[in-house]
Amino acid sequence: MRKVHIVGNWKMNQNLEEINSFSGAVQDMNDISCEAWIAPQAIHINLLKMKASSIKVGAQNCSNHDSGAFTGELSPKSLKDLGAHFVIVGHSERRAIFGEDDALLNEKVLKALENNLKVILCVGETLEERESGEFKSILKNQLLLGLKNISASKKGDILIAYEPVWAIGTGKVASPAQAQEVHALLREELKSVSGLDAQQTPILYGGSVKPDNIQGLLENADIDGALVGGASLKPDSFKDLCKLTK
Ligand code: PEP
């Protein structure tokens, strides 16, 4: 059975004071049954890991190299040394603002796996792409190009996040039926990725998920959790999201 994952993406938010108060407020989370993960700013990975023991901590991005002359980059090897459990690769903000393409993202996926980090590969279409009717082939390409050359020994380390760009930070959540349609399609495509087990790979939904809409999403067979931005910043709503997965 696939375990439900609730993953917070804090983006470039949360200062030290906010992390301290968040950590204090999630001390009572030990009874939750889902996997509770958070990606803070990379400079806070170690702090959050030390302070919030019930949460697995990861990064929002990593380099496609282990080390070298890459000023400002985040080494996946060093992220692992720091205690990161996972890395998010291909978030739509990385694709759109930083111009990351599928070939680069595939290199990042492979490098993160090589360093024993779990990888959440994000895919998602813009509103224009959805309305043009092209979105299914766009999503399929993002998925298959991002997952090229995965070794079978890493099949348990891959998660997918379907994040329609039009639903991120907009308050406009995809309907459970819209999300399930895409998740089923992605699961079908995963069958053709050599080295992966499509049935065992968690596929998370992301885009304006909140405590009041998560249950409708999780009722669907192929929705295995959520990647959450805004609603993961406040400890109460993050805890509620985790509790509602029961
Ligand atoms: C995200 O940034 O991955 C995200 C899903 O954000 P939000 O939940 O705020 O829409």
Residues whose N, C-alpha, C, O or C-beta is under 5 A from the ligand:
A	BS01	PEP	N9 A167 I168 G169 T170 G206 G207 S208 V209 L227 V228 G229 G230 A231
